[in-house]
Amino acid sequence: MHIQIRHLCKTYKTVKAVNDLSFDIKSGEIFAILGPNGAGKSSTLRMLVGLTTVDKGEILINKGEQQITRLSSEQFGYLPEERGLYQETSIHKTLHYIAALKGMKKSDAEQQIQFWLEEFDLLDRQKEPLKALSKGNQQKIQLLSSIIHRPELVILDEPFSGLDPVNQEKVIQFLTTLKEQGTTILLSAHQMSLVEKLADRLLLMAKGKAVLYGDMKQIRAASTLGSTLSLELAECPAEEVLTTAQQQLSDVLAITPVDQFNIQLRLSGGCHIPTLLKQVMAMLPVANLQLQQPGLHEIYLHALSDSNAEKEHQDD
């Protein structure tokens, strides 16, 4: 299932929640939408599943040779940001009820329920009411309710909410298994390290617009936040050597001495590392080196800072 979002807009009274947003979700990939509160992530997901209408733009869904404009309830699973299962009902009955709403046969539902409850270490608690579970275990049941009918597309708004590190890893394994089965997964989350580990491609939003978009390699290349190259030198460099290096290495924004034999080079975003390394090795007596690339968390914060600065400049 391939999804194309084109020039999507959504306004609530005076707030433009989504502003001319375009991106694609490829079939069978894990795609993540990131951004601060109020960036427009949940509004985008709600339009995709049909909970709210599109003001402008279009959502195109390609299933093989067929193109549709609206998903049926059997085709997708949705975990909303606002949770809401029946607290007094047993886990087993709750999951069977949701499966029935999705049109599943009782035998097929039972098979799926037993399989996933065992995967999430909840098999021996299926007769208990939902309220008897911890917040993290309730979150697991919420997740299961969104995929019990084996949909082609799963849309998850904050799937790691309330989970400890052990259960976060279980959810990562859970989503990886779904992907291996051919499921397309769209998620929104705040846990940068988990998203970087899990997602094939990402969209970073701010104030309803796309800020960065692509896989991690593309996002690092597009980001204005560069890497840091730490060098251990075989001999103490003369000051004029470092000055010359700073002048000739166009991708080096700054050279900072750490101690007598160690320096750090702050690189520009999108710098071609192999070419730079050849230039550095020709100019400096390098004994050892270490490249530190920025993680998604650092890129995320830097991109939001750039976005806010651009907005302030436009307002002025």
Secondary structure, 3 states (H helix, E strand, C coil): CEEEEEEEEEEECCEEEEEEEEEEECCCCEEEEECCCCCCHHHHHHHHHCCCCCCEEEEEEEECCEEECCCCCCCEEEECCCCCCCCCCEHHHHHHHHHHHCCCCHHHHHHHHHHHHHHCCCHHHCCCEHHHCCHHHHHHHHHHHHHCCCCCEEEEECCCCCCCHHHHHHHHHHHHHHHHCCCEEEEECCCHHHHHHHCCEEEEEECCEEEEEECHHHHHHHCCCCCEEEEEECCCCCHHHHHHHHHHCCCEEEEEECCCCEEEEEECCCCCHHHHHHHHHHHCCEEEEEEECCCHHHHHHHHHHHHHHHHHHHHC
